[in-house]
């Protein structure tokens, strides 16, 4: 009987030990799950905080860009690449700008870089149609064809794309809208990003800021060599008036400027692309905005306004 009692007690103790181990194991699993979920929640809150802070930093950079453009309009009647707005902002620490300010610890290590690009130094795809998007603009299509030819693409795609987009009944809102069109590849779109943009209205080309291929698109029969000469000339003597453009074309070749319609050329601009890159926390946040500047007050009552602003997080540890 004593043996049986001892065996029963042993079994009971063993069962209690197993139950205790099971309880501890379940508790450990539950605790691990809770800690994991808590870590996810903390990471989510941190990511949202970083996103909002990066958004405000980007907006601050855009407001500063508007200030720079407003000051430029006050002091200059033409826009060229030797002006302050054209200087890129190298990677800079936020706390370098706010040395005497009490800023949150999480943004003390944040950095910002970016710059302004004259959108009218690019080819405006909106010029492919009339102002009401009702019919094709032959002048714009011809210019786009020259651009495609200048960058090694099929010039015949210009008319084809203009007609196909018009038949859809929807204007382009971004270059990604070209995806899926006949004859268009992802590589072609990436290549065009260097030379084209989409603005809310028909615009002229700023000869002071356009690249050689865009100049070849804007000026019929302009060779690559002649376009490069224009780029070199404006580096030390920007074009201040339309007469300067004609004179420069005459210096390159008398026949080059003969009969050329310079109504689509200009020496100043009203649209700029502002790009920023914010390094904050575990992310890199990109932002791009289209800024319009006018010599008269815009509907907002100011001389500059943001047409659109796009942001994205492109890298996360």
Buried (B, 14 or more C-beta within 10 A) or exposed (E): EEEEEEEEEEEEEEEEEEEEEEEEEEEEEEEEEEEEEEEEEEEEEBBEBBBEBBBEBBBBBBEBBBEBBEEBBEEBEBBBBEBEBBEEBEEEBBBEEEEEEEEEEEBEEBBBBBBBBBBBBBBBBBBBBEEEBEEBBEBBBBBBBBBBBBBEBEBEBBBBBBEBBBEEEEBBEEBEBBEEBEEBEEEBBEBBEEBBBBBEEBBBBBBBBBBBBBBBBBBBEBBEEBBBBBBEBBEEEBBBEBEBBBEBBEEBBEEBBEEBEBEBBBBBBBBBBBBBBBBBBEBBBBBBBBBBBEEEEEEEEEBBBBEEBEBEBEEEE
